[in-house]
Amino acid sequence: LILALMLLVLFAPDLLGDPDNYTPANPL
């Protein structure tokens, strides 16, 4: 589950409401 969330954050940040953030160093 954690891995799935991390992959979602790294590869689909726009789904989390932040389309301008595509940097793995700052997922939030």
Order of alpha helices (4+ residues) and beta strands (2+ residues): alpha
